[in-house]
């Protein structure tokens, strides 16, 4: 398997890494509860677990 003959510079590695960016999560408002939450994720409101505006579970899961 081929290996590089010389060491790559730190600048070359940094150039490659510039394309990795953190993106902000998209937030929307639930039509049922009116709470802000991350899109396409279930969220807890008043002890109930909601997803797509519907109650999925009456008991919210405990957070570790």
N, CA, C and O atoms as a DFTB+ gen file, in Angstrom:
256 C
 N C O
     1  1       0.841      -1.182       0.000
     2  2       0.000       0.000       0.000
     3  2       0.888       1.248       0.000
     4  3       1.853       1.310       0.761
     5  1       0.582       2.231      -0.830
     6  2       1.451       3.406      -0.927
     7  2       1.361       4.297       0.303
     8  3       0.290       4.477       0.884
     9  1       2.487       4.843       0.680
    10  2       2.584       5.786       1.790
    11  2       3.259       7.058       1.299
    12  3       4.043       7.025       0.351
    13  1       2.951       8.191       1.950
    14  2       3.613       9.423       1.523
    15  2       5.118       9.373       1.799
    16  3       5.552       8.870       2.835
    17  1       5.896       9.895       0.871
    18  2       7.339       9.881       1.020
    19  2       7.789      10.950       2.006
    20  3       8.761      10.764       2.739
    21  1       7.067      12.082       2.019
    22  2       7.398      13.174       2.926
    23  2       6.183      13.508       3.790
    24  3       5.044      13.178       3.459
    25  1       6.464      14.164       4.892
    26  2       5.413      14.548       5.847
    27  2       4.588      15.700       5.276
    28  3       5.130      16.622       4.667
    29  1       3.262      15.636       5.480
    30  2       2.394      16.743       5.068
    31  2       2.522      17.871       6.075
    32  3       2.658      17.629       7.275
    33  1       2.480      19.100       5.589
    34  2       2.622      20.248       6.481
    35  2       1.344      20.457       7.295
    36  3       0.276      19.964       6.933
    37  1       1.472      21.196       8.404
    38  2       0.315      21.509       9.240
    39  2      -0.675      22.387       8.481
    40  3      -1.885      22.265       8.665
    41  1      -0.169      23.260       7.640
    42  2      -1.016      24.148       6.852
    43  2      -1.894      23.337       5.894
    44  3      -3.063      23.662       5.687
    45  1      -1.329      22.298       5.323
    46  2      -2.088      21.471       4.390
    47  2      -3.238      20.755       5.101
    48  3      -4.336      20.636       4.557
    49  1      -2.974      20.280       6.324
    50  2      -4.025      19.631       7.113
    51  2      -5.107      20.629       7.486
    52  3      -6.294      20.305       7.441
    53  1      -4.709      21.838       7.853
    54  2      -5.665      22.872       8.249
    55  2      -6.557      23.274       7.082
    56  3      -7.743      23.544       7.274
    57  1      -6.008      23.316       5.890
    58  2      -6.811      23.644       4.708
    59  2      -7.909      22.607       4.492
    60  3      -9.030      22.945       4.114
    61  1      -7.580      21.368       4.732
    62  2      -8.541      20.295       4.546
    63  2      -9.662      20.375       5.591
    64  3     -10.817      20.063       5.301
    65  1      -9.310      20.791       6.792
    66  2     -10.284      20.844       7.885
    67  2     -11.227      22.043       7.812
    68  3     -12.231      22.060       8.524
    69  1     -10.949      23.029       6.994
    70  2     -11.767      24.236       6.967
    71  2     -13.181      23.968       6.488
    72  3     -14.070      24.783       6.732
    73  1     -13.414      22.861       5.819
    74  2     -14.731      22.584       5.262
    75  2     -15.674      21.933       6.264
    76  3     -16.866      21.798       5.987
    77  1     -15.168      21.530       7.417
    78  2     -16.018      20.934       8.443
    79  2     -16.592      22.053       9.293
    80  3     -15.853      22.738      10.000
    81  1     -17.910      22.245       9.229
    82  2     -18.535      23.333       9.963
    83  2     -19.657      22.796      10.836
    84  3     -20.342      21.841      10.470
    85  1     -19.835      23.408      11.974
    86  2     -20.966      23.078      12.833
    87  2     -22.166      23.903      12.384
    88  3     -22.051      25.107      12.155
    89  1     -23.308      23.253      12.260
    90  2     -24.520      23.966      11.848
    91  2     -25.468      24.074      13.033
    92  3     -25.526      23.182      13.879
    93  1     -26.204      25.169      13.085
    94  2     -27.167      25.370      14.168
    95  2     -28.393      24.496      13.921
    96  3     -28.815      24.307      12.780
    97  1     -28.957      23.969      15.000
    98  2     -30.150      23.139      14.897
    99  2     -31.348      23.997      14.499
   100  3     -31.484      25.131      14.960
   101  1     -32.213      23.459      13.648
   102  2     -33.406      24.169      13.221
   103  2     -34.464      24.028      14.300
   104  3     -34.790      22.919      14.721
   105  1     -34.996      25.151      14.741
   106  2     -35.981      25.158      15.821
   107  2     -37.327      25.586      15.270
   108  3     -37.416      26.501      14.451
   109  1     -38.384      24.908      15.732
   110  2     -39.730      25.273      15.312
   111  2     -40.647      25.311      16.534
   112  3     -40.276      24.862      17.618
   113  1     -41.849      25.853      16.342
   114  2     -42.827      25.968      17.411
   115  2     -43.885      24.886      17.248
   116  3     -44.442      24.707      16.165
   117  1     -44.155      24.170      18.330
   118  2     -45.180      23.135      18.305
   119  2     -46.550      23.792      18.275
   120  3     -46.824      24.689      19.072
   121  1     -47.414      23.355      17.364
   122  2     -48.738      23.961      17.228
   123  2     -49.649      23.623      18.403
   124  3     -50.541      24.409      18.723
   125  1     -49.453      22.483      19.051
   126  2     -50.303      22.071      20.165
   127  2     -49.936      22.789      21.458
   128  3     -50.799      23.365      22.121
   129  1     -48.648      22.751      21.815
   130  2     -48.213      23.303      23.101
   131  2     -47.668      24.712      22.987
   132  3     -47.663      25.449      23.972
   133  1     -47.210      25.103      21.810
   134  2     -46.627      26.424      21.622
   135  2     -45.188      26.525      22.074
   136  3     -44.644      27.627      22.152
   137  1     -44.556      25.398      22.376
   138  2     -43.169      25.396      22.837
   139  2     -42.207      25.301      21.668
   140  3     -42.532      24.751      20.616
   141  1     -41.012      25.851      21.873
   142  2     -39.949      25.747      20.881
   143  2     -39.250      24.405      21.068
   144  3     -39.009      23.976      22.197
   145  1     -38.923      23.744      19.952
   146  2     -38.235      22.462      20.030
   147  2     -37.443      22.241      18.753
   148  3     -37.659      22.915      17.745
   149  1     -36.509      21.273      18.811
   150  2     -35.710      20.918      17.655
   151  2     -36.597      20.121      16.695
   152  3     -37.331      19.226      17.115
   153  1     -36.524      20.454      15.412
   154  2     -37.385      19.797      14.431
   155  2     -37.087      18.304      14.322
   156  3     -35.941      17.876      14.461
   157  1     -38.133      17.519      14.071
   158  2     -38.055      16.076      13.862
   159  2     -37.541      15.344      15.096
   160  3     -36.925      14.285      14.978
   161  1     -37.789      15.898      16.272
   162  2     -37.424      15.247      17.523
   163  2     -38.601      15.339      18.481
   164  3     -39.331      16.330      18.475
   165  1     -38.788      14.327      19.294
   166  2     -39.818      14.367      20.323
   167  2     -39.368      15.335      21.409
   168  3     -38.171      15.475      21.658
   169  1     -40.334      16.014      22.066
   170  2     -39.978      16.948      23.129
   171  2     -40.963      16.812      24.282
   172  3     -42.104      16.390      24.095
   173  1     -40.503      17.178      25.484
   174  2     -41.295      17.056      26.703
   175  2     -41.943      18.392      27.010
   176  3     -41.298      19.439      26.964
   177  1     -43.234      18.337      27.326
   178  2     -43.966      19.527      27.728
   179  2     -44.966      19.123      28.793
   180  3     -45.839      18.290      28.547
   181  1     -44.842      19.715      29.988
   182  2     -45.737      19.445      31.121
   183  2     -45.794      17.954      31.455
   184  3     -46.862      17.427      31.768
   185  1     -44.661      17.283      31.390
   186  2     -44.590      15.877      31.785
   187  2     -45.074      14.907      30.720
   188  3     -45.143      13.705      30.977
   189  1     -45.409      15.392      29.537
   190  2     -45.861      14.528      28.448
   191  2     -44.888      14.622      27.289
   192  3     -44.299      15.675      27.046
   193  1     -44.722      13.519      26.575
   194  2     -43.813      13.463      25.444
   195  2     -44.617      13.675      24.163
   196  3     -45.541      12.917      23.866
   197  1     -44.249      14.727      23.399
   198  2     -44.960      15.079      22.181
   199  2     -44.084      14.814      20.964
   200  3     -42.867      14.998      21.008
   201  1     -44.718      14.376      19.873
   202  2     -44.054      14.250      18.579
   203  2     -45.077      14.527      17.488
   204  3     -46.140      13.907      17.461
   205  1     -44.765      15.444      16.597
   206  2     -45.652      15.876      15.516
   207  2     -46.990      16.382      16.048
   208  3     -48.033      16.155      15.435
   209  1     -46.955      17.063      17.182
   210  2     -48.153      17.664      17.748
   211  2     -49.061      16.704      18.483
   212  3     -50.136      17.104      18.928
   213  1     -48.668      15.454      18.624
   214  2     -49.498      14.456      19.303
   215  2     -48.760      13.916      20.519
   216  3     -47.530      13.874      20.550
   217  1     -49.545      13.498      21.534
   218  2     -48.961      12.922      22.745
   219  2     -48.522      11.501      22.423
   220  3     -49.320      10.670      21.989
   221  1     -47.246      11.239      22.641
   222  2     -46.704       9.905      22.404
   223  2     -46.720       9.102      23.691
   224  3     -47.006       7.904      23.682
   225  1     -46.411       9.769      24.803
   226  2     -46.349       9.094      26.096
   227  2     -46.798      10.056      27.187
   228  3     -46.440      11.233      27.175
   229  1     -47.579       9.549      28.122
   230  2     -48.049      10.380      29.241
   231  2     -46.921      10.640      30.229
   232  3     -46.842      11.720      30.815
   233  1     -46.043       9.648      30.416
   234  2     -44.893       9.821      31.317
   235  2     -43.679      10.170      30.483
   236  3     -43.327       9.453      29.546
   237  1     -43.056      11.255      30.824
   238  2     -41.836      11.660      30.118
   239  2     -40.676      10.805      30.584
   240  3     -40.606      10.477      31.769
   241  1     -39.756      10.427      29.694
   242  2     -38.597       9.631      30.113
   243  2     -37.671      10.458      31.004
   244  3     -37.549      11.672      30.844
   245  1     -37.027       9.773      31.939
   246  2     -36.093      10.446      32.853
   247  2     -34.802      10.746      32.120
   248  3     -34.308       9.933      31.338
   249  1     -34.265      11.922      32.383
   250  2     -32.977      12.291      31.784
   251  2     -31.853      11.820      32.685
   252  3     -31.935      11.941      33.907
   253  1     -30.818      11.290      32.091
   254  2     -29.692      10.753      32.866
   255  2     -28.772      11.854      33.312
   256  3     -27.770      11.590      33.976
